[in-house]
Amino acid sequence: MALFRRTPYYVLTGGLAVIFLFPLVWAATASVSPHAGTAQTHGWGLANYVTLANYQAGVGRYLLNSVIVSGLTVLVTLLASVLGGYAFATYRFPGRNVLFLLILAILMVPYATLLIPLYVLLNQLGLQNSLAGLALVLSMFQLPFATFLMRISFEAVPAELREAALIDGCGSVRALWHVLLPAVKPGLITVGLFAFLAAWNDFITPLVLISDSGKLPLPLAVANMRQQVMGIVDYGATEAGVVVLALPCVLLFLALQRYYVRGFMSGALKG
């Protein structure tokens, strides 16, 4: 009887899984199957991946750029959001909630409208057309949501835990590092995963801020690689690039999904 009651649930989740997995399976199949106008014209093979690997500076270079940008974005986002969320959750100061609402209000601003002013600012700071500057901009876009998530994660931790650490002689920083951070591990992983996925897949920000072809992240390199010869786009190499782009995201999400769900549930049952 219980099986029949859960049948709609299984049907719905199974259908959603098929819908979300179908594009990835399609791309993986197209990247190794024979198609006219691609490197893989006969039989199944990895010729499209060879084309991708040999494009301009090489896929390794573009992958390294993406890894550097994504890694810096995760580090900056985690550092700033942990300190901000800890301060908002722990300390009481005038205008605390107003300041927090102002930070959240940034989410309502389309980030594409900020790119030109940021381009001018980074140019004045000497960070335009650099991976560090790109990572700082991407971190800024992630901070409102990350600060919100870290605040509710810290608020879900019993206040007695921090008070006990302070009584035992820990300072605020030591209590944060040794006591509270392990308690909000799911929130940390969720923030880091969100920041990584946003930086790894972002297209428009590096399109505006990066002009050196050797510093392009992988999404831009894949888009530029769609070389047209007599009106034919190399879809095989493009699909190979899509697979290379998607694989790290899929593996990370599968490895960290239990923390991801727990991170979103942080504070949901707080009385």
Secondary structure, 3 states (H helix, E strand, C coil): CHHHHHHHHHHHHHHHHHHHHHHHHHHHHHHHCCCCCCCCCCCCCCHHHHHHHCCCCCHHHHHHHHHHHHHHHHHHHHHHHHHHHHHHHHCCCCCHHHHHHHHHHHHHCCHHHHHHHHHHHHHHHCCCCCHHHHHHHHHHHHHHHHHHHHHHHHHCCCHHHHHHHHHCCCCHHHHHHHHHHHHCHHHHHHHHHHHHHHHHHCCHHHHHHCCCHHHCCHHHHHHHCCCEECCEECHHHHHHHHHHHHHHHHHHHHHHHHHHHHHHHCCCCCC
